[in-house]
């Protein structure tokens, strides 16, 4: 990764940690072909739920577009609500809040998560 990406990532992580207030973190990783989302409890260091476009049922169509990211957002919201998690802090990492990252966040909000 580049220095600018790492700088954006650390700045985002700092702001997320300052505004967490006991909430769990919805972390996003975006690669060239897939997008991944995890709900992480930083106090325990445990992943509560995860979803990705690389899962078997998600690989039917394209896995690198906005529609796939929206599907991952809906899936992570369903799995988080099943675990009893409703309020999260969105951690976009070093990625700009645009395109696939924004589509994932909007779909997670529509699925019932609050951030």
N, C-alpha and C positions, 0 to 999 in steps of 0.2 A: 504494500500500500504506500501511498505517497505521504509526504510530510503534512500536506494540507488536510488530507483525509484524517490522519491521526490527530491533528490539531482540532478538527471539527468533532471528532469522536470523543476526545477527552473533554472538550467544552460541553458537549451534550450530556455526557455521563455525569459531569459535575452538577449541571442544572437539574438533572433527573434525581440525583441523590439529595439535593437540597430541597426539592419539592415532593419527595416521596411520602413522607408523613405516614409511615406504616403500610403503604401500598406495595403491591407487587409490581414488577416491571414487565412490560410487553416489549421484548427485544426483537428487532428485525435484522435479518441478514439477507442480502441480495447478491446473487451471483449472476453470471451471464445467462444461464439457462433456467435457473430456479429461484424461488424466494422462500424463505424460511421464517417462522415466527415461533417464539418461545415465551412462556410466562414463567418468570423466574422470581423466587422468593430469596432476596439477597440476605436476609437475616439468617436463614437456615442454609443457604447455598444450595437450594434444590430447584429443579425444574418441575413445575406443576403440570404444565400442558405444553404440547408442541404440535405444530402443523406445518406442512410444506407442500410445495407443488411437485415434489419428488416421490410422493406416496403412490401406491399402485393405482388407486381409483382416480387420482388426479392426473395421471399421465395419459389420459385418453386423447386430449387435444394438445395445443401448444402450452408450454409451461413457462414461457418467458414473457407473456404479455399482461396487460392490465386485467383482463378477465380472470386469468389464473391467480393473480394477486388478490383479486376480490374474493375468489373462492377460498383462498387460504385465510383471509380475514374472517369470513363467515365461519369457517371450520374452527379457527382458534377461539372465536367467541362462544361457539357451542360447547367446546371442550372445557373452557374456563368456567362457564356457567354450571356445567355438570359437576365441577370440582368445588363450586360455591364461591368463586371469585367473580366479583362484579366491578370493582373499582381497580384500575391499573394506572400506571404511569407509562406513557409511550416513549420508548427509547429507539430513536431512528438510527442510532449509531452515528456514523459519519456521512450518511446518505442525505441528500437534499430531499426535503418534503415535497415531492413532485412525482408524478407518474405512478409507478408500481407501489412505491412506499405509501403514497397518499391513498391509492385505491385500497390497499390493505387496511389502512387506518379507518377509512370511511366505512368499509364493510364490517369491521369489528365493532364500530359504533352502532351500525344498523343492527348487528347481531345482539346487542344488549350490553356491551361493555361501556363503562364510563371512564373517560380520561380527559 
